[in-house]
């Protein structure tokens, strides 16, 4: 068994800015995942179809107003 832990290998110390940046990115990712989960939970759990949330944007909508303007 080696006398030192990890055979004498000493890992380098991370700079403060690197630690801070990693915490900021990790926190942003965590809150983004929570935000998307709040928006899409019904679709993920199969409680709602993705196309059920968009009303009035189908191919059968009335486009006569646009034709009269031209």
N, C-alpha and C positions, 0 to 999 in steps of 0.2 A: 504494500500500500504506500502511495507517495506521501512524503512528509507534509506537503502543503495541500490545501484544498484545490482541486482541479489541476493538480500537477504543477502548481506554481503559476498558473495563468491568472492574471489580474485584469478584469474587464475595464475598459476606459470609462471615465466619468463623462456623463452627458452634460453639455452646457445648459445653463439656465434657460436661454432662449429656445433651445431645442425642446426642453421639457414643456415650456409654456406654449409653444406652437403646437405640440402634440396634444396638449390638453384642450386647446381652443378647437382644433380640428375634430378631436374626438367628441367634444361636447356638441359641436355643430352637427355632426353626423347623428348623434343620439337624438337630438331634438328634431332633426329632419325625419328620422325614422318614425318618431312618435307623431309628427304632423301628418305624414303620409298614412300611417295606421288609422288616424282619426278620420281622414278623408275616405279611405278605401276599405274600412273594416267590413262593411256590408257585402261588398263584392268578394272579398277574400273568404268570408264565411258562407258564401253562396246564399245570402239572404236577399240579394238584389242583383239583377243583371246589369252590366256596365252601361248598356244602351237605355235602360229605364230612367236614368237620371237626367237625360237631355230631352226635354219636351219642346215641341215646336220646330225642330230642326230635321224633319224627315222629308222624304221626296214628295210626299203628298201635300205639302204646305201650299198655301195660296200665294202665287207669285204675280197676280194680276196687277197689283199696285206698281211693281217694278216695270211691267210692260207698258203701263199707261204713261209713265214719266218719260219714256223714250220717244 
